Amino acid sequence: MKQHIIIACISLFTMTACGSLDLNPLSDGSSETWNSSAEEIEMSLNGLYKDAFWMKDSDEWTDDWMYRDATTEITGATINGETNFVKTWWNNTYKAISRTNTVLQSVNRAAAVLTADQISRYAAEARFVRACQYSRLLSHYGNIVYTDSTLDIAQALNLKQMDKQEVLQKIYADFDAAGAGLKTVYGASELKRATAGAAFAMKARIAIQMGDWKTARDAAKACMDLGIYKLHPDFGNLFLSKTKNSVETVFGLPRSIALKVVLGDCQNYVGRNAGGWAAKDPSWDLFCAFLCKDGLPIDESPMFNPRKPFENRDPRCAATIVEFQTPHLGYMFQPHPDSLTVLKISDGKYVENKDTRSIAQYASFNGLLFKKGINEDWLLNSWTVEPDNIIIRFADVVLMYAEAKIELNEADQTVRDAINKVRARAYGVDYTNTAAYPAVTATDQSVLRKTLRTERRMEFALEGIRYMDIIRWRLAEKVLNKVNYGMLEPTDLKEKVVKPGLWFFPQVPPVDADGVADFAPMYNAGLIKQIAIRKFDATRQYLWPIPSTEVLTSGLEQNPNY
């Protein structure tokens, strides 16, 4: 019975299906005989790219997002060892690690039919995946079990948590081996797989998450020096389903509606005129983070007009959030409480405007909708779409390089060039054309740090990047203990905001040194309302808890204060 519990609940010890102790069923490929040919090895490696093994952080866990008046286990500070995603991430990650270890231990069986170079490349690919999986565990759970071999029950029971720095060095070793053994590019007729550039990029990511600036700098530079990856020319269409295998994608996974590998939950992000629910929306915190076209925050720029808040903003603002009175998914978007009808683009007729809360109670609570990656494809195929699942892109590599150099106090021209290349792409100009966009010219470390962090927020909204950024910058305790604000109820909104001529923002919120807007003055004046109360417990939430089953059945040490 004890062995059954271990097999069913402690996924790091086995891949065996729950309810069966037959570890080598005759109907399945046995780990004792599998991986004896190129075909079998490739099948094993292909299985490592399942969506279930490549979980991404959610913007729902950050200050960039709101879901009406709801909070999540992270933004409500209720996360614990029984939280569903805490258990799922742990279990699926160790399943993937178990499979990589099996490949690495058995790949030599095919030595008679493969060249040494082939065996090396297959092993490098497995080590890349293993390093990525352990990176996720280390950055989120901290105190983890590490094994690089397949285990029997007795061996599994004796495993203990390993020192974080020791795990990190093993991750680096895997990424280094992968970088040396993987191809840099694949031919037109070859299946696209992990590359050396992906190994360098993912090494830079875990290094920067762990505060290892030198390793992050060098790994990001190694990826950049390959000369293979470039910024996609159009920021707005990079995230659409029609854009496949962009030159900016360093590592990503394909999606396919036909194969039922899709991005779901689309209806929550689509406005109500177009048939969606307008439930998951950008926060005002995110909206206020986008700079103006002079490179200044909204509370410092003379270009910002709170009555027309999209004007004169960084182009990524309107590429990320739907601008008022612009076409979106077949309708002009206008959440104004007096706009009871709205233009339907297809027939030029005015119809009832369900994107205002004067008509639809559950229209966006703060008047904003996400636009990034969203187009008419979202209205088809039962609210599922197939944009590439981008795990890491070149803009992230470039900005990680800049950040690492800033933190090392190596703020040379390459740092400013890196940030400017990303920023200039948003403006559709070459970074050397500094008159056409607000180029970064600062040399002071603290100024560049603030600039870099703002750039990352503008660039990576809705991509699952913000969560680990606020964790590693130790900002989560600040931004996730702030209220999520929205508009007053329609009657009050008309009387207190529209009638005095204060639509959209009644006031300009002050923005602090961390790029965080303060809406309290507007709330205290009765001009906006509290929608949700975020909470974050800094005594524990910078790490996730170890799943309760692992603590209770295998004696792992729980993270502090859980």
Secondary structure, DSSP 8 states (H G I E B T S, - for coil): -HHHHHHHH-GGG----TT---SS-TTS--TTT-S-SHHHHHHHHHHTT-GGG-----GGGSTTEEETTB--TTTBT---TT-HHHHHHHHHHHHHHHHHHHHHHHGGGGGGTS-HHHHHHHHHHHHHHHHHHHHHHHHHHSS-B--SS---HHHHHT--B--HHHHHHHHHHHHHHHHHHS-S---TTS-----HHHHHHHHHHHHHHTT-HHHHHHHHHHHHHT------S-TTTTTSTT--S-TTEEEEE--BTTTTB-B--GGGGS-TTTT----EEE-HHHHHHS-BTTS--TTT-TT--TTSTTTTB-HHHHHHB--TTEEETTEEE---TT--EEEETTTTEEEE-TTSTTT-TTS-TTS--B-TT-SGGGGSGGG-B---EEEEEHHHHHHHHHHHHHHTT---HHHHHHHHHHHHHHHTS-TT-GGGTT------HHHHHHHHHHHHHHHHTTTT-HHHHHHHTT-HHHHTTSEEEE---HHHHIIIIITTT--S-SS---B-TTS-B--HHHHHTTSSEEEEE-B--TTTTTS----HHHHHHH-----TT-
